[in-house]
Amino acid sequence: MPRKKAPQKIEDIAEAAVACFTDTGIRRTQMADVAKAAGVSTGTLYLYVTSKEALFHLAVLKVCGQPLDGLTLPLAEPGTGETVSVYAARVTEVAKWPALREALAPDAAPGPKALVAIGTELYDILHEARRAIWLLDHCAPELPEFDALLSTDMRSHYRDDIARVALKVSGRTGSPSIALRLAARFAIEIIAWAAMHRTKESAANSISGLSETEARKAAADSFAALLSAAATRE
């Protein structure tokens, strides 16, 4: 007689998978590690997923906000292409850049406030998607398809767009220099720390009393100031 699968258990397993893959990557994570983190036996884990690849797909579904209650269990490996498509769809859903798109329009003449607006929307994107980004950061080097998604679609493309806006704000045209593109990368890291990495810091290393609203505003202002200063030196 088949053992009954508890609805909450798939959520617990998915959370454990996210934590383990984010901490140690794909190759180093073992099924037994996830079972222990989820509080189940390895045998029970196989009632919910058929393999480590299926377990990774489950983790991606979880961080991308997909419902797990309707899954056919045990979850079979769908193939890397399907896992990538789930993540790419989430990127498209979350990565809304109205201020950036407006500033990049051919006839747009953005002012300094445009950079603050872009920094603010980047903050919101990264804060909402931080668990998915952490997972991809740690696992992308092991999966070429994910590495391409991270390095091109989620980093260099937006870095160069932001540099182009900074150049427009300074009243110049043309292609951003290497120095300005580097400044854009640094500016993105300011936002990333405030929106994502700050939330994982220990109490001893955190800034006492810093609210989410203050962190968001300070990050966007610093983002804009760095880019404005770099563009002025072009």
C-alpha positions in Angstrom: 0.0 0.0 0.0 1.6 3.4 -1.0 2.5 5.7 1.8 0.5 8.9 2.1 2.4 12.0 1.2 1.8 14.9 3.6 1.1 18.2 1.8 3.3 20.2 4.1 6.2 17.9 3.6 6.8 18.9 0.0 7.1 22.5 1.2 9.5 21.5 3.9 11.6 19.5 1.4 11.6 22.4 -1.1 12.8 24.8 1.6 15.5 22.4 2.7 16.6 22.0 -1.0 16.8 25.8 -1.5 18.9 26.1 1.6 21.3 23.2 0.8 21.8 24.1 -2.9 22.3 27.8 -2.0 24.9 26.9 0.6 26.9 24.2 -1.2 25.9 24.2 -4.8 24.6 21.2 -6.8 27.5 18.7 -6.9 28.3 19.0 -3.2 24.7 18.7 -2.1 23.6 15.2 -1.4 20.1 13.8 -1.1 20.9 12.9 2.5 21.8 16.5 3.3 18.4 17.7 2.1 16.6 14.9 3.9 18.3 15.8 7.2 17.6 19.5 6.7 13.9 18.7 6.0 13.6 16.4 9.0 12.9 13.2 6.9 14.7 10.0 6.0 16.4 9.7 2.7 13.9 7.0 1.8 11.0 9.3 2.5 12.7 12.0 0.3 12.4 9.6 -2.7 8.7 9.5 -2.2 8.7 13.2 -3.2 11.5 13.5 -5.8 13.1 10.8 -8.0 16.6 12.3 -8.1 18.9 15.2 -7.1 18.1 16.9 -10.5 14.4 16.7 -9.7 15.2 18.1 -6.3 17.0 21.1 -7.8 14.0 21.7 -10.1 11.8 21.7 -7.0 14.1 24.3 -5.4 13.8 26.5 -8.5 10.0 26.1 -8.5 10.0 27.2 -4.8 12.2 30.3 -5.2 10.3 31.3 -8.4 7.0 31.3 -6.5 5.4 28.4 -8.3 2.7 26.4 -6.4 3.9 23.0 -5.2 0.5 21.5 -4.1 -0.4 20.3 -7.6 2.8 18.5 -8.5 2.8 14.9 -9.5 4.8 13.1 -6.9 7.4 11.8 -6.9 8.6 14.7 -9.0 10.6 13.5 -12.0 13.5 15.4 -13.5 12.1 17.6 -16.3 15.4 18.3 -17.9 17.7 21.4 -17.6 15.8 23.2 -20.3 12.6 23.2 -18.4 14.3 24.3 -15.2 15.9 27.2 -17.0 12.6 28.2 -18.6 10.9 28.4 -15.1 13.7 30.7 -13.9 13.8 32.8 -17.1 10.0 33.3 -16.8 10.4 34.5 -13.3 13.1 36.9 -14.4 10.8 38.3 -17.0 8.0 38.6 -14.5 10.0 40.4 -11.8 12.4 42.5 -13.9 10.2 45.4 -14.6 12.2 48.5 -15.4 9.8 51.4 -16.4 12.2 54.1 -15.3 15.1 52.5 -17.1 13.1 52.0 -20.3 11.8 55.5 -20.2 15.3 57.0 -19.7 16.7 54.9 -22.6 14.1 56.1 -25.1 15.8 57.8 -28.1 14.2 61.2 -27.4 14.5 61.0 -23.6 16.6 63.6 -21.8 16.7 62.1 -18.2 17.8 64.2 -15.3 19.5 63.1 -12.0 16.1 62.0 -10.6 16.0 59.3 -13.2 19.0 57.6 -11.7 17.4 57.6 -8.3 14.2 56.1 -9.8 16.2 53.4 -11.6 18.1 52.6 -8.4 14.8 52.3 -6.5 13.3 49.9 -9.0 16.4 47.8 -9.0 16.2 47.7 -5.2 12.7 46.4 -5.4 13.6 43.8 -8.0 16.5 42.4 -6.1 14.8 42.5 -2.8 11.8 40.5 -4.1 13.9 38.0 -6.0 16.8 37.7 -3.5 16.3 34.0 -2.7 16.2 33.1 -6.4 19.3 35.1 -7.1 21.2 33.6 -4.2 20.4 30.1 -5.5 21.4 31.0 -9.0 24.6 32.7 -7.9 25.8 29.5 -6.1 24.7 27.0 -8.8 25.2 28.8 -12.1 28.9 27.9 -12.4 27.9 24.2 -12.5 25.2 24.7 -15.1 26.2 26.6 -18.4 22.6 27.4 -19.2 22.1 29.1 -15.9 25.5 30.8 -16.1 24.5 32.4 -19.4 21.2 33.6 -18.0 23.0 35.1 -15.0 25.9 36.7 -16.8 24.1 38.1 -19.8 20.4 38.5 -19.2 20.7 39.5 -15.6 24.0 41.4 -15.3 26.0 42.7 -18.3 22.9 43.8 -20.3 21.5 45.9 -17.5 24.9 47.2 -16.4 25.5 48.7 -19.8 22.0 50.1 -20.0 22.5 51.8 -16.7 25.8 53.2 -17.9 24.1 54.6 -21.0 21.5 56.4 -18.9 24.2 57.9 -16.7 25.9 59.2 -19.8 22.6 60.8 -21.0 22.1 62.4 -17.6 25.5 64.0 -18.0 24.4 65.5 -21.3 26.7 63.3 -23.4 26.0 60.8 -26.2 27.8 57.8 -27.5 29.0 54.6 -25.9 29.9 54.5 -22.2 33.6 54.0 -21.5 35.0 51.0 -19.6 35.3 53.3 -16.5 31.6 54.2 -16.6 30.5 50.6 -17.2 32.6 49.6 -14.2 31.0 52.4 -12.2 27.6 51.0 -13.2 28.7 47.6 -11.9 29.8 49.2 -8.6 26.5 51.0 -8.4 24.5 47.8 -8.9 26.5 46.2 -6.0 25.4 49.1 -3.7 21.8 48.2 -4.4 22.5 44.5 -4.1 24.0 44.8 -0.7 21.1 47.0 0.6 18.4 44.9 -1.0 19.8 41.4 -0.5 23.0 40.8 1.4 22.2 43.1 4.3 19.3 40.8 5.2 21.8 37.9 5.8 24.2 39.8 8.0 24.7 38.8 11.6 23.3 41.1 14.4 26.8 42.1 15.3 27.6 43.3 11.8 24.2 44.9 11.0 23.4 48.5 11.2 21.2 48.8 14.3 17.9 50.6 13.7 18.2 50.7 9.9 14.7 50.3 8.4 13.8 48.9 5.1 12.6 52.3 3.9 15.9 54.0 5.0 18.0 51.3 3.3 16.0 51.6 0.1 16.3 55.4 -0.1 20.0 55.5 0.9 20.9 52.8 -1.6 19.1 54.6 -4.5 20.6 57.9 -3.6 24.1 56.4 -3.4 23.6 54.6 -6.7 22.7 57.8 -8.4 25.5 59.8 -6.8 28.2 57.3 -7.9 26.9 57.2 -11.4 26.6 60.9 -11.7 30.1 61.5 -10.5 31.5 58.8 -12.9 29.6 60.2 -15.9 30.8 63.7 -15.1 34.4 62.5 -15.5 33.8 61.0 -18.9 
